[in-house]
Amino acid sequence: MIFVVKRINNMKSSQIAFGILALTLIACGGGGTQTGSVSGLILDTDGNPVRGARVYVEDSTIRETVSNSSGSFSLTGVVAENVQVKATISKGSTTFYGENFAQVYANENSQSMNVVMMPLSQVAAMQGTVTEASRGVRVQGARITAKPTTGSQFATAQTITDSNGNYFLNGLQSGVSYQIMASFTGFRSTDAARIPTAGITLAQSFTLQNSSDGIIPSPTNLSAVAWTSPSEVSRDRVAAQAISNVKKFIDARYKPSTTRVTANGNAVEVQLFWDKFDSLNILGYEIWRKRGSGDWSGIDFLRDPISESYLDSDSELRENLAYSYAVAGGNSNYPNTDNSKGDFSNTVGVTPLADMYVNSVSTGGGQVTFNWQGVSGAANYTVYVFSEYPGVRVTSYANNFNAPATGTTWTYNLTPLAPGQRYYYLVMGANANDTARTLSAVGSFVAP
């Protein structure tokens, strides 16, 4: 959802909140059945995209599709309400399954809703009730959020309570430690640490205390990294997976999301990071962006109180254009009081780089020399060499990260290569402060 505002006073505004409220009223309003769409990624537990999974929602009818070569899916015509998006696929004798919660708004596309799949034998669940402390009343619509404490998965599992205050959260991975949080507007959140087990529905109930309505402090140490991927990722599943693997190797903080292709064929995305704010009073984060000297726009409200990152993969992102970002916390009364909307974090600027093209790899004279086209804005270039095609948990055989090239050529002088063996490589261009990176396609050569 995109919420556009004309002006920000003192880096703070309530308009994004009113936009969310308005869309909620539209989604819940009468006048016949209204529909929207939901899109995202289907991932395995290593964060790799899953192709060919059946993705579906069971509302008054069944809406379904199949994830494409990059793991992306888009379900249209979904009733505008709270839904569980489910995914399943069989490989050999093993069935894989995953599900996650999505809010679907009328005539809107709910984006970046990721589903993590795992063998059906590893799927775990938990259930319970959410109660309001002062009167002992069950809470309808409270959100339950489960995040692995080890960072071992690439999506936060969520659901909400029904009209009786009950919830059922499925799609957790057996044996993984989760921080579980229950939150609801107007109440202080509560959390627990649990490790679910497959075949046993874990019982966990929550009691919510009244909110103090304190202003959430500004998020600190906001930073941003822009990635430009080769155009192959939009049409080649293997290439897309390899590039995702390499990104995770280069920066362990990278979390994949829906990546759209720009008009010029470049997959451009910007990942934000901030210090986790450990509080039971926070409901989520406003994400703000502006292009160049233009107006600030509230692009999303991240309804995840235990998040510390956000991936902007908007189709409007373009290479060689300057963007600024800021994040603000919303407390558990968001968006209904003046105090519920916190002040902006520090702002960060980033300019995504253009495509990275390798011209040639020559192996004459017993040496391996890489030649590429210079990228405007790139200050240095790192060549990553792999002993096999980049797969899950890839590690680089050798690279010149500690002494990157500043020109458009580099001769290999690191760990000796085995003559006659095929190696794989890619080149990364980065700007001077490493806030923008562009990756070439994966290529190969035979060592002389």
Secondary structure, DSSP 8 states (H G I E B T S, - for coil): --EE-S--BTTB-SHHHHHHHHHHHHHH--SS--EEEEEEEEE-TTS-B--S-EEEEESSSEEEEE--TTSEEEEEEEESSEEEEEEEEEETTEEEEEEEEEE--TT-EE----EE-EEGGGEEEEEEEEEETTTTEE-TT-EEEEEETT--SSS-EEEE--TTSEEEEEEEETT--EEEEEE-TTEE-EEEEE--BTTBEEE--EEEEE----------S-EEEEEEE-GGGGT-HHHHHHHHHHHHHH-TT-------B-TTS-EEEEEEE------TTEEEEEEEEEETTS--EEEEEE--TT--EEEE--TT--TT--EEEEEEEEETTTTSSGGGEEEE---EEE-------EEEEE-GGG--EEEE---TT--EEEEEEESS---TT---SEE-TTS-BSSSEEE--SS---TT-EEEEEEEEE-TTSSEEEE---EEEE--
